[in-house]
């Protein structure tokens, strides 16, 4: 529904026009086509089942259905510890595989009795190529990876 939109404003307009009542709660991140590590920002939409809110995102984005404040503090500390300058893709993968402070509900690669991280998706977008790598299973388990590469078209930059 949102993927055909060619601009952030198009995504925002389409999202705001949807009847959200049939959707489970979610967080949606919208990346501008000209986003880089020196320019732009990511917009976060949060649907809690009742209200859709829009705000700039804060690295790293955290979600948890239990003890959110405690989880947020632990995961942001793990992020500061692992994602030192220079920030690299290898460090980002390490962050998503991490069990800091220990494997459990506080860790980024989350493991609880009633739930756990079930997959990981990494997107890489350059001026020429878009690549998506999907890991089936918890990132710490080194599950099967599927990679999809698409050539960029000039229309995506409008």
DSSP file (Angstrom, degrees, kcal/mol; ACC not computed):
  #  RESIDUE AA STRUCTURE BP1 BP2  ACC     N-H-->O    O-->H-N    N-H-->O    O-->H-N    TCO  KAPPA ALPHA  PHI   PSI    X-CA   Y-CA   Z-CA
    1    1 A X              0   0    0      0, 0.0     4,-0.1     0, 0.0     3,-0.0   0.000 360.0 360.0 360.0 -40.2    0.0    0.0    0.0
    2    2 A X    >   +     0   0    0      1,-0.1     3,-1.7     2,-0.1    12,-0.1   0.713 360.0  81.7 -96.2 -23.7    2.8    2.4    0.9
    3    3 A X  T 3  S+     0   0    0      1,-0.3    -1,-0.1     3,-0.0     8,-0.1   0.815  84.0  59.5 -57.3 -36.7    5.6    1.0   -1.3
    4    4 A X  T 3  S+     0   0    0      2,-0.0    -1,-0.3    -3,-0.0    -2,-0.1   0.698  79.8 109.1 -67.8 -14.9    4.5    2.7   -4.6
    5    5 A X    <   -     0   0    0     -3,-1.7    -3,-0.0     1,-0.1     3,-0.0  -0.375  55.8-159.4 -64.8 138.7    4.9    6.1   -3.0
    6    6 A X        +     0   0    0    152,-0.1     2,-0.3    -2,-0.1    -1,-0.1   0.429  67.9  38.0 -99.8  -1.7    7.9    8.0   -4.4
    7    7 A X  S  > S-     0   0    0      1,-0.1     4,-1.9    25,-0.1     5,-0.1  -0.961  79.0-114.6-146.2 161.1    8.4   10.5   -1.7
    8    8 A X  H  > S+     0   0    0     -2,-0.3     4,-2.8     1,-0.2     5,-0.2   0.913 118.2  53.9 -61.8 -42.8    8.2   10.9    2.1
    9    9 A X  H  > S+     0   0    0      1,-0.2     4,-2.7     2,-0.2    -1,-0.2   0.875 106.6  52.7 -62.5 -35.7    5.2   13.3    1.8
   10   10 A X  H  > S+     0   0    0      2,-0.2     4,-2.5     1,-0.2    -1,-0.2   0.913 110.7  46.7 -63.6 -42.9    3.4   10.7   -0.4
   11   11 A X  H  X S+     0   0    0     -4,-1.9     4,-2.9     2,-0.2     5,-0.2   0.927 113.2  49.4 -63.3 -45.1    3.9    8.0    2.3
   12   12 A X  H  X S+     0   0    0     -4,-2.8     4,-2.6     2,-0.2    -2,-0.2   0.935 112.9  46.5 -60.6 -47.7    2.8   10.4    5.0
   13   13 A X  H  X S+     0   0    0     -4,-2.7     4,-1.0     2,-0.2    -1,-0.2   0.923 115.1  45.9 -61.9 -44.8   -0.4   11.4    3.1
   14   14 A X  H >X S+     0   0    0     -4,-2.5     4,-0.7     1,-0.2     3,-0.6   0.926 113.8  48.7 -64.7 -45.1   -1.3    7.8    2.2
   15   15 A X  H >< S+     0   0    0     -4,-2.9     3,-1.0     1,-0.2    -2,-0.2   0.913 110.0  51.2 -62.2 -43.3   -0.7    6.6    5.8
   16   16 A X  H 3< S+     0   0    0     -4,-2.6    -1,-0.2     1,-0.2    -2,-0.2   0.699 108.0  54.1 -68.4 -18.2   -2.7    9.4    7.3
   17   17 A X  H << S+     0   0    0     -4,-1.0    -1,-0.2    -3,-0.6    -2,-0.2   0.571  88.3 101.8 -91.6  -9.0   -5.6    8.6    4.9
   18   18 A X  S << S-     0   0    0     -3,-1.0     2,-0.9    -4,-0.7     3,-0.0  -0.420  78.3-121.2 -75.5 148.0   -5.8    4.9    5.9
   19   19 A X    >   -     0   0    0      1,-0.1     3,-0.7    -2,-0.1    -1,-0.1  -0.815  31.1-171.3 -84.0 107.7   -8.4    3.5    8.3
   20   20 A X  G >   +     0   0    0     -2,-0.9     3,-2.5     1,-0.2    -1,-0.1   0.588  58.4  95.8 -82.3 -10.9   -6.0    2.1   10.9
   21   21 A X  G 3  S+     0   0    0      1,-0.3    -1,-0.2    29,-0.1    -2,-0.0   0.717  81.9  54.1 -56.1 -24.5   -8.6    0.2   13.0
   22   22 A X  G <  S+     0   0    0     -3,-0.7     2,-0.4     2,-0.1    -1,-0.3   0.439  93.7  89.8 -91.0   1.7   -7.9   -3.1   11.3
   23   23 A X  S <  S-     0   0    0     -3,-2.5     3,-0.1    26,-0.0     2,-0.1  -0.790  73.8-127.9-103.0 140.8   -4.1   -3.0   11.9
   24   24 A X        -     0   0    0     -2,-0.4    25,-0.2     1,-0.2    23,-0.1  -0.400  52.4 -73.6 -71.2 159.3   -2.3   -4.4   15.0
   25   25 A X        +     0   0    0     23,-0.2     2,-0.3    -2,-0.1    23,-0.2  -0.233  68.1 160.2 -55.6 144.5    0.1   -1.9   16.7
   26   26 A X  E     -A   47   0A   0     21,-1.7    21,-2.9    -3,-0.1     2,-0.4  -0.978  39.8-130.3-157.5 164.8    3.3   -1.2   14.8
   27   27 A X  E     -A   46   0A   0     -2,-0.3     2,-0.5    19,-0.2    19,-0.2  -0.999  25.4-167.5-120.1 128.6    6.2    1.1   14.3
   28   28 A X  E     -A   45   0A   0     17,-2.7    17,-2.9    -2,-0.4     2,-0.5  -0.970   6.4-155.3-119.2 128.5    6.9    2.1   10.7
   29   29 A X  E     -A   44   0A   0     -2,-0.5     2,-0.5    15,-0.2    15,-0.2  -0.894   5.7-158.6-103.8 131.2   10.2    3.9    9.7
   30   30 A X  E     -A   43   0A   0     13,-2.9    13,-2.3    -2,-0.5     2,-0.5  -0.949   5.1-160.2-113.6 121.8   10.1    6.0    6.6
   31   31 A X  E     -A   42   0A   0     -2,-0.5    11,-0.1    11,-0.2     2,-0.1  -0.879  17.6-127.7-104.7 126.0   13.5    6.7    4.9
   32   32 A X    >   -     0   0    0      9,-0.6     3,-1.8    -2,-0.5   -25,-0.1  -0.415  20.6-121.3 -68.1 146.1   13.8    9.7    2.6
   33   33 A X  T 3  S+     0   0    0      1,-0.3    -1,-0.1   -27,-0.1   -26,-0.0   0.810 113.8  46.0 -59.4 -29.5   15.3    8.8   -0.9
   34   34 A X  T 3  S+     0   0    0      2,-0.0    -1,-0.3   123,-0.0     2,-0.1   0.207  83.5 136.3 -98.7  16.4   18.1   11.3   -0.3
   35   35 A X    <   +     0   0    0     -3,-1.8     2,-0.3     6,-0.1     5,-0.2  -0.384  22.4 159.7 -65.1 136.0   18.9   10.1    3.3
   36   36 A X  B >   -C   39   0B   0      3,-2.5     3,-0.5    -2,-0.1    -4,-0.1  -0.891  57.8 -94.1-143.6 176.0   22.6    9.7    4.1
   37   37 A X  T 3  S+     0   0    0     -2,-0.3     3,-0.1     1,-0.2    -2,-0.1   0.600 128.0  38.7 -71.5  -7.0   24.6    9.6    7.3
   38   38 A X  T 3  S+     0   0    0      1,-0.2     2,-0.4     0, 0.0    -1,-0.2   0.479 117.4  47.4-114.4  -7.7   25.2   13.3    6.9
   39   39 A X  B <  S-C   36   0B   0     -3,-0.5    -3,-2.5    -5,-0.1    -1,-0.2  -0.996  95.0  -3.0-143.0 135.9   21.8   14.5    5.6
   40   40 A X        -     0   0    0     -2,-0.4     2,-0.3    -5,-0.2    -9,-0.0  -0.130  61.5-111.8  86.1-179.2   18.2   14.0    6.5
   41   41 A X        -     0   0    0    -11,-0.1    -9,-0.6    -6,-0.0     2,-0.4  -0.949  19.8-106.2-149.4 167.6   16.4   11.9    9.1
   42   42 A X  E     -A   31   0A   0     -2,-0.3    15,-2.5    15,-0.2     2,-0.5  -0.826  29.2-141.0 -98.7 136.1   14.2    8.9    9.5
   43   43 A X  E     -AB  30  56A   0    -13,-2.3   -13,-2.9    -2,-0.4     2,-0.5  -0.847  13.3-152.8 -99.1 133.5   10.5    9.5   10.4
   44   44 A X  E     -AB  29  55A   0     11,-3.3    11,-2.3    -2,-0.5     2,-0.5  -0.900   5.9-164.0-107.7 132.1    8.9    7.1   12.8
   45   45 A X  E     -AB  28  54A   0    -17,-2.9   -17,-2.7    -2,-0.5     2,-0.5  -0.959   6.5-164.1-110.6 132.5    5.2    6.4   12.8
   46   46 A X  E     -AB  27  53A   0      7,-2.5     7,-2.3    -2,-0.5     2,-0.6  -0.970   6.3-172.3-120.6 117.9    3.8    4.6   15.9
   47   47 A X  E     -AB  26  52A   0    -21,-2.9   -21,-1.7    -2,-0.5     5,-0.2  -0.953   4.5-179.3-108.1 117.3    0.4    3.0   15.8
   48   48 A X        -     0   0    0      3,-1.6   -23,-0.2    -2,-0.6     4,-0.1   0.284  61.6 -91.7 -98.5  10.1   -0.7    1.9   19.3
   49   49 A X  S    S+     0   0    0    -25,-0.2     3,-0.1     2,-0.2    -2,-0.1   0.252 121.9  39.5  97.4 -11.1   -4.0    0.4   18.2
   50   50 A X  S    S+     0   0    0      1,-0.4     2,-0.4     0, 0.0   -30,-0.1   0.588 114.4  33.2-133.3 -42.2   -5.8    3.7   18.8
   51   51 A X        -     0   0    0    -31,-0.1    -3,-1.6     2,-0.0     2,-0.6  -0.978  59.7-146.5-131.1 135.7   -3.7    6.7   17.8
   52   52 A X  E     -B   47   0A   0     -2,-0.4     2,-0.3    -5,-0.2    -5,-0.2  -0.897  24.3-175.4 -98.8 122.3   -1.1    7.2   15.0
   53   53 A X  E     -B   46   0A   0     -7,-2.3    -7,-2.5    -2,-0.6     2,-0.4  -0.893  12.4-153.0-118.9 150.9    1.7    9.5   16.0
   54   54 A X  E     +B   45   0A   0     -2,-0.3     2,-0.3    -9,-0.2    -9,-0.2  -0.970  26.8 146.7-123.0 136.2    4.6   10.8   13.9
   55   55 A X  E     -B   44   0A   0    -11,-2.3   -11,-3.3    -2,-0.4     2,-0.1  -0.984  52.0 -85.7-159.9 158.0    8.0   11.8   15.2
   56   56 A X  E     -B   43   0A   0     -2,-0.3   -13,-0.2   -13,-0.2     2,-0.1  -0.427  53.4-115.0 -63.4 146.3   11.7   11.9   14.3
   57   57 A X        -     0   0    0    -15,-2.5     2,-0.4    -2,-0.1   -15,-0.2  -0.454  20.3-145.9 -82.2 158.9   13.3    8.6   15.1
   58   58 A X        -     0   0    0     -2,-0.1     2,-0.2     2,-0.1     4,-0.1  -0.995  37.4 -82.4-125.4 128.4   16.1    8.2   17.7
   59   59 A X  S    S+     0   0    0     -2,-0.4     2,-0.1     1,-0.1     3,-0.0  -0.532 111.2  27.0 -73.9 138.1   18.9    5.7   17.3
   60   60 A X  S    S-     0   0    0     -2,-0.2     2,-0.3     1,-0.1    -1,-0.1   0.756  83.6-140.5 -82.8 156.1   18.4    2.9   18.0
   61   61 A X        -     0   0    0     -2,-0.1     2,-0.4    -4,-0.1    -1,-0.1  -0.621  25.0-160.3 -73.8 132.4   14.6    2.3   17.7
   62   62 A X        +     0   0    0     -2,-0.3     2,-0.3    -4,-0.1    10,-0.1  -0.923  15.5 176.7-119.0 139.2   13.5    0.2   20.6
   63   63 A X        +     0   0    0     -2,-0.4     2,-0.3     8,-0.1    -2,-0.0  -0.995   9.1 154.4-137.4 146.9   10.3   -1.9   20.9
   64   64 A X        -     0   0    0     -2,-0.3     4,-0.2     1,-0.0     8,-0.1  -0.902  35.3-151.6-166.7 139.9    9.2   -4.2   23.7
   65   65 A X  S    S+     0   0    0     -2,-0.3     2,-0.4     2,-0.1     3,-0.1   0.487  87.4  52.5 -92.2  -3.5    5.9   -5.5   25.0
   66   66 A X  S    S-     0   0    0      1,-0.1     5,-0.2    39,-0.1    -1,-0.1  -0.991 120.5 -11.9-132.5 142.2    7.3   -5.8   28.6
   67   67 A X     >  -     0   0    0     -2,-0.4     4,-2.6     1,-0.1     5,-0.2   0.845  69.7-178.2  42.2  54.2    9.2   -3.4   30.8
   68   68 A X  H  > S+     0   0    0      1,-0.2     4,-3.1     2,-0.2     5,-0.2   0.875  73.9  49.8 -54.0 -47.8    9.7   -0.9   28.0
   69   69 A X  H  > S+     0   0    0      1,-0.2     4,-2.1     2,-0.2    -1,-0.2   0.917 113.9  45.6 -60.9 -44.1   11.7    1.7   30.0
   70   70 A X  H  > S+     0   0    0     -3,-0.2     4,-2.1     2,-0.2    -1,-0.2   0.908 115.0  47.7 -64.4 -42.9   14.1   -0.9   31.4
   71   71 A X  H  X S+     0   0    0     -4,-2.6     4,-2.8    -5,-0.2     5,-0.3   0.919 109.8  53.3 -64.2 -44.3   14.5   -2.5   28.0
   72   72 A X  H  X S+     0   0    0     -4,-3.1     4,-2.4    -5,-0.2     5,-0.2   0.921 109.6  47.7 -58.6 -46.3   15.1    0.9   26.4
   73   73 A X  H  X S+     0   0    0     -4,-2.1     4,-1.9    -5,-0.2    -1,-0.2   0.934 114.3  46.5 -61.2 -46.9   17.9    1.8   28.8
   74   74 A X  H  X S+     0   0    0     -4,-2.1     4,-2.1     1,-0.2    -2,-0.2   0.913 115.0  45.2 -64.1 -43.9   19.6   -1.6   28.4
   75   75 A X  H  X S+     0   0    0     -4,-2.8     4,-2.2     2,-0.2    -1,-0.2   0.860 111.6  51.5 -72.5 -34.7   19.4   -1.7   24.6
   76   76 A X  H  X S+     0   0    0     -4,-2.4     4,-2.4    -5,-0.3    -1,-0.2   0.873 109.8  50.8 -68.4 -34.9   20.6    1.9   24.3
   77   77 A X  H  X S+     0   0    0     -4,-1.9     4,-2.1    -5,-0.2    -2,-0.2   0.913 109.7  50.1 -65.9 -41.7   23.6    1.2   26.5
   78   78 A X  H  X S+     0   0    0     -4,-2.1     4,-2.6     2,-0.2     5,-0.3   0.902 110.1  51.8 -60.9 -40.3   24.4   -1.9   24.3
   79   79 A X  H  X S+     0   0    0     -4,-2.2     4,-2.9     1,-0.2    -2,-0.2   0.935 109.5  47.9 -61.9 -47.9   24.1    0.4   21.3
   80   80 A X  H  < S+     0   0    0     -4,-2.4    -1,-0.2     1,-0.2    -2,-0.2   0.865 115.1  47.1 -61.3 -36.0   26.5    3.0   22.7
   81   81 A X  H  < S+     0   0    0     -4,-2.1     3,-0.3    -5,-0.2    -2,-0.2   0.903 123.3  30.2 -72.6 -42.5   29.0    0.2   23.7
   82   82 A X  H  < S+     0   0    0     -4,-2.6     2,-1.6     1,-0.2    -2,-0.2   0.878 110.8  62.2 -88.1 -41.1   28.9   -1.7   20.3
   83   83 A X  S  < S+     0   0    0     -4,-2.9    -1,-0.2    -5,-0.3     4,-0.1  -0.350  71.3 155.5 -90.4  57.4   28.2    1.1   17.8
   84   84 A X        -     0   0    0     -2,-1.6     2,-0.2    -3,-0.3     4,-0.2  -0.367  48.7 -49.8 -75.8 161.1   31.4    3.1   18.4
   85   85 A X  S    S+     0   0    0      1,-0.1    -1,-0.1     2,-0.1     2,-0.1  -0.544 123.8  45.8 -73.3 141.0   32.9    5.4   15.7
   86   86 A X  S    S-     0   0    0     -2,-0.2     2,-0.3    -3,-0.1    -2,-0.1   0.528  88.9-148.4 -76.9 138.6   33.4    4.7   13.0
   87   87 A X        -     0   0    0     -4,-0.1     2,-0.3    -2,-0.1    -2,-0.1  -0.562  24.0-179.0 -72.4 131.4   29.9    3.0   12.7
   88   88 A X     >  -     0   0    0     -2,-0.3     4,-1.9    -4,-0.2     5,-0.1  -0.848  42.7-113.7-129.6 164.5   30.1    0.0   10.4
   89   89 A X  H  > S+     0   0    0     -2,-0.3     4,-2.5     2,-0.2     5,-0.2   0.887 117.8  56.8 -63.3 -39.4   27.7   -2.6    9.0
   90   90 A X  H  > S+     0   0    0      1,-0.2     4,-2.2     2,-0.2    -1,-0.2   0.902 107.2  48.1 -60.5 -40.5   29.7   -5.2   10.9
   91   91 A X  H  > S+     0   0    0      2,-0.2     4,-2.5     1,-0.2    -1,-0.2   0.878 109.6  53.2 -66.9 -36.8   29.1   -3.4   14.2
   92   92 A X  H  X S+     0   0    0     -4,-1.9     4,-2.1     2,-0.2    -2,-0.2   0.915 109.6  47.7 -64.5 -42.1   25.4   -3.1   13.3
   93   93 A X  H  X S+     0   0    0     -4,-2.5     4,-1.4     2,-0.2    -2,-0.2   0.919 111.3  51.4 -63.2 -41.9   25.1   -6.8   12.7
   94   94 A X  H  X S+     0   0    0     -4,-2.2     4,-0.8     1,-0.2    -2,-0.2   0.901 108.0  52.9 -61.4 -40.5   27.0   -7.4   16.0
   95   95 A X  H >< S+     0   0    0     -4,-2.5     3,-0.9     1,-0.2    14,-0.2   0.927 109.6  47.5 -59.5 -45.7   24.5   -5.1   17.8
   96   96 A X  H 3< S+     0   0    0     -4,-2.1    43,-0.3     1,-0.2    44,-0.2   0.712 114.4  46.9 -73.3 -19.4   21.5   -7.1   16.5
   97   97 A X  H 3< S+     0   0    0     -4,-1.4    -1,-0.2    -3,-0.2    -2,-0.2   0.533  92.1 120.1 -89.5  -8.5   23.1  -10.4   17.5
   98   98 A X    <<  -     0   0    0     -3,-0.9    11,-2.1    -4,-0.8    10,-0.1  -0.169  48.3-165.4 -72.2 151.0   24.1   -9.2   20.9
   99   99 A X        -     0   0    0      8,-0.1     2,-0.4     9,-0.1     8,-0.1  -0.256  32.2-178.2-120.5  40.4   22.9  -10.5   24.3
  100  100 A X  S    S+     0   0    0      1,-0.3     8,-0.3    -5,-0.2   -22,-0.1  -0.745  72.8   7.5 -85.8 130.1   24.0   -7.6   26.4
  101  101 A X  S    S-     0   0    0     -2,-0.4    -1,-0.3     6,-0.1     2,-0.3  -0.986 140.8 -47.1 -79.6 -17.9   23.7   -7.6   29.3
  102  102 A X  S    S-     0   0    0     -4,-0.1     5,-0.4     2,-0.0     2,-0.3  -0.949  70.9 -71.0-165.9 162.2   22.6  -11.3   28.9
  103  103 A X  S    S+     0   0    0     -2,-0.3     2,-0.3     3,-0.1     7,-0.1  -0.465  93.0  77.8 -62.5 120.5   20.3  -13.4   26.7
  104  104 A X  S >  S-     0   0    0      5,-0.4     7,-1.2    -2,-0.3     3,-0.5  -0.970  99.6 -40.5 169.3-159.0   16.8  -12.4   27.8
  105  105 A X  T 3  S+     0   0    0     -2,-0.3   -39,-0.1     1,-0.2     7,-0.1   0.717 128.1  54.4 -71.3 -20.4   14.2   -9.7   27.5
  106  106 A X  T 3  S+     0   0    0     -4,-0.2    -1,-0.2     5,-0.1    -6,-0.1   0.758  89.7  92.1 -82.8 -24.8   16.7   -6.9   27.8
  107  107 A X  S <  S-     0   0    0     -3,-0.5    -8,-0.1    -5,-0.4    -6,-0.1  -0.324  78.8-127.2 -76.6 153.2   19.0   -8.0   25.0
  108  108 A X  S    S+     0   0    0     -8,-0.3     2,-1.4     1,-0.2    -9,-0.1   0.947 112.1  54.8 -62.6 -49.7   18.6   -6.8   21.4
  109  109 A X  S    S-     0   0    0    -11,-2.1    -5,-0.4   -14,-0.2    -1,-0.2  -0.740 102.9-150.2 -81.3  95.3   18.5  -10.4   20.2
  110  110 A X        +     0   0    0     -2,-1.4     7,-2.6    -7,-0.1     2,-0.4  -0.474  26.6 178.5 -87.4 137.2   15.7  -11.1   22.6
  111  111 A X  B     +D  116   0C   0     -7,-1.2     2,-0.3     5,-0.2     5,-0.2  -0.948  13.0 153.8-137.4 114.4   14.9  -14.4   24.2
  112  112 A X        -     0   0    0      3,-3.1     3,-0.2    -2,-0.4    -8,-0.0  -0.839  54.6-107.5-127.9 168.5   12.0  -14.9   26.7
  113  113 A X  S    S+     0   0    0     -2,-0.3     3,-0.1     1,-0.2    -1,-0.1   0.863 121.1  34.3 -63.2 -34.9   10.0  -18.0   27.6
  114  114 A X  S    S+     0   0    0      1,-0.1     2,-0.3    -3,-0.0    -1,-0.2   0.473 129.0  11.0-102.1  -3.1    7.0  -16.6   25.7
  115  115 A X        +     0   0    0     -3,-0.2    -3,-3.1     2,-0.0     2,-0.3  -0.986  55.2 178.9-165.8 160.6    8.7  -14.8   22.8
  116  116 A X  B     -D  111   0C   0     -2,-0.3     2,-0.3    -5,-0.2    -5,-0.2  -0.977  46.6 -76.2-160.9 164.5   12.0  -14.3   21.0
  117  117 A X        -     0   0    0     -7,-2.6    21,-0.2    -2,-0.3     3,-0.1  -0.525  43.9-176.5 -65.0 128.2   13.5  -12.5   18.0
  118  118 A X        -     0   0    0     -2,-0.3    19,-1.7     1,-0.2     2,-0.3   0.577  55.8  -2.9-109.2 -12.4   12.4  -14.5   15.0
  119  119 A X  E     -E  136   0D   0     17,-0.2     2,-0.3     2,-0.0    -1,-0.2  -0.984  52.1-143.3-166.8 170.5   14.2  -12.8   12.1
  120  120 A X  E     -E  135   0D   0     15,-1.7    15,-3.4    -2,-0.3     2,-0.4  -0.987   9.6-163.9-146.4 136.4   16.4   -9.9   11.0
  121  121 A X  E     -E  134   0D   0     -2,-0.3     2,-0.5    13,-0.2    13,-0.2  -0.988   2.6-167.3-124.7 129.7   16.3   -7.8    7.9
  122  122 A X  E     -E  133   0D   0     11,-2.9    11,-2.9    -2,-0.4     2,-0.4  -0.969   5.6-162.4-116.8 127.0   19.2   -5.6    6.7
  123  123 A X  E     -E  132   0D   0     -2,-0.5     2,-0.4     9,-0.2     9,-0.2  -0.912   5.9-173.7-109.8 135.0   18.7   -3.0    3.9
  124  124 A X  E     -E  131   0D   0      7,-2.8     7,-3.1    -2,-0.4     2,-0.5  -0.988   5.6-177.5-127.7 122.0   21.5   -1.5    2.0
  125  125 A X  E     +E  130   0D   0     -2,-0.4     5,-0.2     5,-0.2     2,-0.2  -0.977   7.3 165.6-124.7 124.5   20.7    1.3   -0.5
  126  126 A X        -     0   0    0      3,-3.0    -2,-0.0    -2,-0.5    26,-0.0  -0.647  55.9 -90.4-119.7-178.5   23.2    3.0   -2.7
  127  127 A X  S    S+     0   0    0     -2,-0.2     3,-0.1     1,-0.2    -2,-0.0   0.756 126.1  29.3 -65.9 -21.9   22.7    5.3   -5.7
  128  128 A X  S    S+     0   0    0      1,-0.2    24,-2.8    23,-0.1     2,-0.3   0.751 121.2  32.6-106.8 -31.3   22.8    2.2   -8.0
  129  129 A X  E     - F   0 151D   0     22,-0.3    -3,-3.0     2,-0.0     2,-0.4  -0.943  49.3-155.7-137.8 147.5   21.5   -0.8   -6.0
  130  130 A X  E     -EF 125 150D   0     20,-2.9    20,-3.1    -2,-0.3     2,-0.4  -0.995  22.2-174.9-118.9 129.0   19.1   -1.7   -3.3
  131  131 A X  E     -EF 124 149D   0     -7,-3.1    -7,-2.8    -2,-0.4     2,-0.5  -0.980  10.8-168.2-127.8 137.0   19.8   -4.9   -1.4
  132  132 A X  E     -EF 123 148D   0     16,-2.7    16,-2.6    -2,-0.4     2,-0.5  -0.990   2.7-168.0-123.1 125.1   17.8   -6.7    1.3
  133  133 A X  E     -EF 122 147D   0    -11,-2.9   -11,-2.9    -2,-0.5     2,-0.5  -0.964   7.8-166.0-112.1 123.5   19.3   -9.5    3.4
  134  134 A X  E     -EF 121 146D   0     12,-3.1    12,-2.6    -2,-0.5     2,-0.6  -0.933   6.5-158.7-112.7 128.1   16.8  -11.5    5.4
  135  135 A X  E     -EF 120 145D   0    -15,-3.4   -15,-1.7    -2,-0.5     2,-0.9  -0.935  12.1-145.5-106.6 118.7   17.9  -13.8    8.2
  136  136 A X  E    S+E  119   0D   0      8,-2.5     8,-0.5    -2,-0.6   -17,-0.2  -0.745  70.7  12.7 -86.2 105.5   15.3  -16.5    9.0
  137  137 A X  S    S-     0   0    0    -19,-1.7   -19,-0.1    -2,-0.9    -2,-0.1  -0.554 113.9 -27.7 118.5 174.5   15.6  -17.0   12.8
  138  138 A X    > > -     0   0    0     -2,-0.2     3,-1.8   -21,-0.2     5,-0.6  -0.373  58.7-127.3 -60.1 135.6   17.3  -15.2   15.7
  139  139 A X  G > 5S+     0   0    0      1,-0.3     3,-1.2   -43,-0.3   -42,-0.2   0.817 107.6  60.8 -56.6 -31.3   20.3  -13.3   14.4
  140  140 A X  G 3 5S+     0   0    0      1,-0.2    -1,-0.3   -44,-0.2   -43,-0.1   0.709  97.6  59.6 -69.4 -18.9   22.5  -15.0   17.1
  141  141 A X  G < 5S-     0   0    0     -3,-1.8    -1,-0.2     0, 0.0    -2,-0.2   0.504 103.1-127.8 -90.2  -4.5   21.8  -18.4   15.6
  142  142 A X  T < 5 -     0   0    0     -3,-1.2    -3,-0.1    -4,-0.4     3,-0.1   0.921  40.9-174.4  61.2  44.7   23.2  -17.6   12.2
  143  143 A X      < -     0   0    0     -5,-0.6    -6,-0.1     1,-0.2    -1,-0.1  -0.004  37.5 -60.1 -65.8 175.7   20.1  -18.8   10.4
  144  144 A X        -     0   0    0     -8,-0.5    -8,-2.5    -9,-0.1     2,-0.4  -0.325  54.6-145.9 -61.0 134.5   19.7  -19.1    6.6
  145  145 A X  E     -F  135   0D   0    -10,-0.2     2,-0.4    -3,-0.1   -10,-0.2  -0.874  10.9-165.6-106.9 135.7   20.2  -15.8    4.8
  146  146 A X  E     -F  134   0D   0    -12,-2.6   -12,-3.1    -2,-0.4     2,-0.4  -0.980   8.0-161.8-117.7 131.7   18.3  -14.8    1.7
  147  147 A X  E     -F  133   0D   0     -2,-0.4     2,-0.4   -14,-0.2   -14,-0.2  -0.945   7.3-173.2-118.2 134.3   19.6  -11.8   -0.3
  148  148 A X  E     -F  132   0D   0    -16,-2.6   -16,-2.7    -2,-0.4     2,-0.4  -0.995   5.6-168.1-125.1 129.2   17.6   -9.8   -2.9
  149  149 A X  E     -F  131   0D   0     -2,-0.4     2,-0.4   -18,-0.2   -18,-0.2  -0.967   4.3-176.3-121.0 131.7   19.2   -7.2   -5.1
  150  150 A X  E     -F  130   0D   0    -20,-3.1   -20,-2.9    -2,-0.4     2,-0.3  -0.973  26.1-122.6-125.2 141.0   17.4   -4.7   -7.2
  151  151 A X  E     -F  129   0D   0     -2,-0.4   -22,-0.3   -22,-0.2     2,-0.2  -0.605  33.0-120.3 -76.2 140.8   18.8   -2.0   -9.6
  152  152 A X        -     0   0    0    -24,-2.8     2,-0.3    -2,-0.3    -1,-0.1  -0.536  23.1-148.8 -79.7 149.1   17.7    1.5   -8.7
  153  153 A X    >   -     0   0    0     -2,-0.2     3,-1.7     1,-0.1     4,-0.3  -0.856  24.7-115.3-115.3 155.5   15.8    3.5  -11.3
  154  154 A X  G >  S+     0   0    0     -2,-0.3     3,-1.6     1,-0.3     4,-0.2   0.809 110.6  68.7 -58.6 -30.5   15.9    7.2  -11.8
  155  155 A X  G >  S+     0   0    0      1,-0.3     3,-1.1     2,-0.2    -1,-0.3   0.747  87.4  66.2 -62.4 -23.8   12.2    7.4  -10.8
  156  156 A X  G <  S+     0   0    0     -3,-1.7    -1,-0.3     1,-0.2    -2,-0.2   0.692  95.3  57.4 -71.8 -17.3   13.0    6.5   -7.2
  157  157 A X  G <         0   0    0     -3,-1.6    -1,-0.2    -4,-0.3    -2,-0.2   0.444 360.0 360.0 -94.8   0.2   14.9    9.7   -6.6
  158  158 A X    <         0   0    0     -3,-1.1    -1,-0.2    -4,-0.2    -2,-0.1   0.479 360.0 360.0 -75.2 360.0   12.0   12.1   -7.5
